[in-house]
Amino acid sequence: MTKTYRPVTPSKLADELNSAFASAEPKIICKAIGETLGAFNLAEMARQTGLGRQSIYRAFKTNTQLPNFSTVLAVLSAMGLQLQVTPKRERSAAAAARLTKK
């Protein structure tokens, strides 16, 4: 039996993952990436990234050890996504106080 993959909308994927990135918690981010992997053919993703299927699965599904940064970037790229750095929308009170003291 062949698995049917749901259509992937990059903007929807980006929204789902951006909310995880907003948490700034590596385990939450990896869990969110792992949840989105269900929409992709892992064999194809492994071919695109040069990683093994089991490596991808372990990196984002087991949550026992965090993947290295190059793995995260390769998987996001295979998903059709890229990381972009932007300023935080809200600064914490402590960070704002440090900036005003300078």
Salt bridges, closest charged atoms under 4 A:
GLU16 OE2 - LYS12 NZ 3.66
GLU44 OE2 - ARG47 NH2 2.47
